[in-house]
Amino acid sequence: MHGTSHHIGLDTHDYGILTEPMQENMIFTVEPGIYIPEEGFGIRLEDDLVIQKSGEPFNLMRNIPIEADEIEALMNQ
């Protein structure tokens, strides 16, 4: 089992108290995953988000392809 999020800071897995409110300039991962133990397989997709003063969080991973067809096109260049 893998958690769905963690803080990012000076260390990749910085310790943070997840029950405290998010504040401007904090960075968190969002990493949903699926694991199929019977198949010995698992995958998760990670976005890293910066909390903004207002509006939606800024996605640091927004330009990284994650869809299969995007990755295949990139690999075929």
Contacts in CASP RR format, 6 or more apart in sequence:
PFRMAT RR
TARGET T0000
AUTHOR 0000-0000-0000
METHOD contacts of the structure
MODEL  1
MHGTSHHIGLDTHDYGILTEPMQENMIFTVEPGIYIPEEGFGIRLEDDLV
IQKSGEPFNLMRNIPIEADEIEALMNQ
1 35 0 8 1.000
2 31 0 8 1.000
2 33 0 8 1.000
2 35 0 8 1.000
2 44 0 8 1.000
3 31 0 8 1.000
4 30 0 8 1.000
4 31 0 8 1.000
4 32 0 8 1.000
5 18 0 8 1.000
5 28 0 8 1.000
5 29 0 8 1.000
5 30 0 8 1.000
5 31 0 8 1.000
6 13 0 8 1.000
6 14 0 8 1.000
6 16 0 8 1.000
6 28 0 8 1.000
6 29 0 8 1.000
7 13 0 8 1.000
7 14 0 8 1.000
7 15 0 8 1.000
7 16 0 8 1.000
7 26 0 8 1.000
7 27 0 8 1.000
7 28 0 8 1.000
8 14 0 8 1.000
8 27 0 8 1.000
8 28 0 8 1.000
8 29 0 8 1.000
8 48 0 8 1.000
9 27 0 8 1.000
22 28 0 8 1.000
22 51 0 8 1.000
23 51 0 8 1.000
24 51 0 8 1.000
24 52 0 8 1.000
24 53 0 8 1.000
25 50 0 8 1.000
25 51 0 8 1.000
26 50 0 8 1.000
26 51 0 8 1.000
27 48 0 8 1.000
27 49 0 8 1.000
27 50 0 8 1.000
27 51 0 8 1.000
27 60 0 8 1.000
28 48 0 8 1.000
28 49 0 8 1.000
28 51 0 8 1.000
28 57 0 8 1.000
29 46 0 8 1.000
29 47 0 8 1.000
29 48 0 8 1.000
29 49 0 8 1.000
30 46 0 8 1.000
30 47 0 8 1.000
30 48 0 8 1.000
30 49 0 8 1.000
31 44 0 8 1.000
31 45 0 8 1.000
31 46 0 8 1.000
31 47 0 8 1.000
32 44 0 8 1.000
32 45 0 8 1.000
33 42 0 8 1.000
33 43 0 8 1.000
33 44 0 8 1.000
33 45 0 8 1.000
34 42 0 8 1.000
34 43 0 8 1.000
34 44 0 8 1.000
35 41 0 8 1.000
35 42 0 8 1.000
36 42 0 8 1.000
45 66 0 8 1.000
46 61 0 8 1.000
47 59 0 8 1.000
47 60 0 8 1.000
47 61 0 8 1.000
47 62 0 8 1.000
48 59 0 8 1.000
48 60 0 8 1.000
48 61 0 8 1.000
49 57 0 8 1.000
49 58 0 8 1.000
49 59 0 8 1.000
49 60 0 8 1.000
50 57 0 8 1.000
50 58 0 8 1.000
50 60 0 8 1.000
51 57 0 8 1.000
52 58 0 8 1.000
65 71 0 8 1.000
65 73 0 8 1.000
65 74 0 8 1.000
END
